[in-house]
């Protein structure tokens, strides 16, 4: 009897070990964006977040879209409606590849890229979109764009990245994920990078989109940022 009592006392003194569980069970992510989200990168990132971290991901991507042409696809209103429908814990978005152009402002009026009003108007749209998808205080994770092969597009995407980064820095519930150098070599655009010791093609022939291998590689880079913020 004395031996059994000592055994029970010794058990009570041991630290409690919590049962393993998946991070932030029940958390839901709304993923929004252009072809980067609609294609392989968005698909692989969503699958990894679900499999590795137990998040539920609602992915809504549409190719050839952005914030420049609301007459074609109005992400400001569509994003707000998607948030209201999905009721996410966090929103992950990625735009830019299609926005280095004139901004349509209605009634056949445009602000051409490079004109004095372009940056203020694009900045306004970034914030209008962000406001709509975080109306209830949801977390917002804005993924920047990678480098582009063509100098003209490279400069424009780089400029838009500075806008995303600056505006997200002003929002307490938002974070910007910089991927500018992920699919690059020595800070410069490259079609190939070294993955697991092997030279691997990560960009498609247009110098804009990414290959399947590049999509997996980029998803592996971005996923820990999202998991770290939410889990």
C-alpha positions in Angstrom: 0.0 0.0 0.0 2.8 2.4 0.9 4.6 1.5 -2.4 1.4 2.3 -4.4 1.0 5.6 -2.6 4.6 6.6 -3.3 4.1 5.7 -7.0 0.9 7.9 -7.3 2.7 10.8 -5.6 5.6 10.4 -8.0 3.2 10.5 -11.0 1.6 13.7 -9.7 5.0 15.4 -9.5 5.7 14.8 -13.2 5.1 17.7 -15.6 2.0 17.4 -17.7 2.6 16.7 -21.3 0.1 18.2 -23.7 -1.2 16.1 -26.5 0.1 17.1 -29.9 -2.3 19.2 -31.9 -2.3 21.0 -35.2 -1.5 24.7 -35.1 -4.5 27.0 -34.8 -7.0 24.3 -35.5 -10.0 25.8 -37.2 -8.2 28.8 -38.6 -9.4 29.7 -42.1 -7.4 31.5 -44.8 -8.9 33.4 -47.7 -6.3 33.5 -50.5 -6.9 36.1 -53.3 -4.9 37.2 -56.3 -4.0 36.9 -59.9 -2.4 34.0 -61.9 0.2 33.5 -59.2 -2.7 32.5 -56.8 -4.8 30.9 -59.5 -1.9 28.8 -60.7 0.7 26.4 -59.2 2.1 28.7 -56.5 -1.3 29.4 -55.0 -2.3 25.7 -55.3 0.9 24.4 -53.6 0.8 27.0 -50.9 -2.8 26.2 -50.1 -2.1 22.5 -50.0 0.9 22.9 -47.8 -0.9 25.1 -45.3 -3.7 22.6 -45.1 -1.5 19.5 -44.8 1.3 20.9 -42.7 -0.6 23.3 -40.4 -4.3 22.2 -40.5 -5.6 25.5 -41.9 -8.7 25.6 -44.1 -7.9 27.5 -47.2 -10.4 29.2 -49.6 -8.4 30.0 -52.7 -9.9 32.5 -55.2 -7.6 33.5 -57.9 -8.2 34.9 -61.4 -5.6 35.3 -64.1 -4.9 38.6 -65.9 -6.4 40.6 -63.0 -5.2 43.2 -60.5 -6.2 46.6 -59.2 -5.6 48.5 -62.4 -8.7 47.4 -64.3 -11.9 47.3 -62.2 -13.9 47.4 -65.4 -12.6 43.9 -66.1 -12.5 42.5 -62.5 -13.1 44.7 -59.5 -11.0 43.1 -56.8 -11.9 45.8 -54.3 -15.6 44.8 -54.3 -15.0 41.1 -55.1 -12.5 40.9 -52.2 -14.8 42.5 -49.7 -17.6 40.1 -50.8 -15.3 37.1 -50.5 -14.3 38.1 -47.0 -18.0 38.4 -46.0 -18.8 35.0 -47.4 -15.7 33.1 -46.3 -15.4 34.7 -42.8 -11.6 34.0 -42.7 -9.1 34.3 -39.8 -6.6 35.8 -42.3 -6.4 36.9 -45.9 -3.4 36.2 -48.1 -3.1 38.2 -51.3 -0.8 38.7 -54.2 -1.1 41.2 -57.1 1.1 43.2 -59.4 2.0 41.4 -62.5 -0.9 42.9 -64.4 -0.9 46.3 -62.8 2.0 48.0 -64.5 -0.3 49.8 -66.9 -2.8 52.7 -67.0 -5.4 52.8 -64.2 -9.0 52.8 -65.4 -11.0 55.4 -63.5 -14.3 55.2 -65.4 -16.0 56.8 -68.4 -13.2 55.9 -70.7 -10.7 57.9 -68.5 -7.3 56.6 -67.5 -4.3 57.6 -65.5 -1.3 56.4 -67.5 1.6 54.8 -65.8 4.2 57.4 -65.0 1.8 60.3 -64.7 1.8 62.2 -61.4 -1.5 60.8 -60.3 -0.7 57.1 -60.9 1.0 56.3 -57.6 -1.5 58.1 -55.3 -4.4 56.4 -57.0 -2.8 53.0 -56.9 -1.9 53.5 -53.3 -5.6 54.4 -52.7 -6.7 51.1 -54.3 -4.3 49.1 -52.3 -5.8 50.5 -49.1 -9.3 50.2 -50.3 -8.8 46.5 -51.1 -7.1 46.0 -47.7 -9.9 47.8 -45.9 -12.5 45.6 -47.6 -10.8 42.3 -46.8 -10.1 43.2 -43.1 -13.4 44.8 -42.2 -13.6 42.7 -39.0 -9.9 43.0 -38.1 -8.7 40.0 -40.0 -5.0 39.5 -40.5 -3.7 40.5 -43.9 -0.6 39.0 -45.5 0.5 40.7 -48.7 3.0 38.7 -50.8 5.2 40.9 -53.0 6.1 40.1 -56.6 9.3 38.4 -57.8 11.7 40.0 -60.2 10.9 40.1 -63.9 13.1 39.5 -66.9 12.1 42.6 -68.9 13.6 45.8 -67.5 10.4 47.8 -68.1 8.3 45.3 -66.2 11.0 44.9 -63.6 11.0 48.6 -62.7 7.2 48.8 -62.5 6.8 45.7 -60.3 9.6 47.0 -58.1 7.7 50.3 -57.7 4.5 48.5 -56.8 6.3 46.4 -54.3 7.5 49.5 -52.5 3.8 50.6 -52.3 2.6 47.3 -50.9 5.4 47.2 -48.3 4.9 50.8 -47.2 1.2 50.5 -46.9 1.2 47.2 -45.0 3.8 48.7 -42.6 1.1 51.2 -41.5 -1.5 48.5 -40.7 -1.1 46.8 -37.3 -2.8 43.6 -38.5 -0.9 43.4 -41.9 2.4 42.0 -42.9 4.3 42.2 -46.2 6.3 39.2 -47.4 9.2 40.1 -49.6 10.1 37.5 -52.2 12.1 39.8 -54.5 15.3 37.8 -54.2 13.9 34.3 -53.7 13.8 33.4 -57.4 17.0 35.3 -58.2 20.7 34.8 -58.2 23.0 37.3 -56.5 20.2 39.8 -56.4 19.5 39.6 -60.1 16.7 38.0 -62.2 17.5 34.4 -63.2 15.6 31.7 -65.0 17.4 29.1 -62.8 18.2 28.8 -59.2 19.9 26.1 -57.2 17.5 23.9 -55.3 18.8 21.0 -53.2 22.2 21.3 -54.9 20.7 21.1 -58.4 20.4 23.9 -61.0 16.6 24.1 -61.5 14.5 26.2 -63.9 12.1 28.3 -61.9 10.8 30.8 -64.5 8.7 30.1 -67.6 9.6 31.3 -71.1 7.8 34.7 -70.7 10.1 35.7 -67.9 7.1 36.5 -65.7 5.4 33.3 -64.6 7.0 30.5 -62.6 7.5 26.8 -63.3 6.1 24.0 -61.2 9.5 23.6 -59.5 9.6 27.4 -58.9 6.1 27.3 -57.5 7.0 24.6 -55.0 10.2 26.5 -54.0 8.3 29.8 -53.5 5.6 28.1 -51.5 8.2 26.5 -49.2 9.6 30.0 -48.6 6.3 31.8 -48.0 4.5 29.1 -45.9 6.6 29.6 -42.7 5.9 33.3 -42.7 2.1 32.6 -42.7 2.3 29.9 -40.2 4.5 32.0 -37.9 2.0 34.8 -37.9 -1.1 32.7 -37.4 0.2 29.7 -35.4 
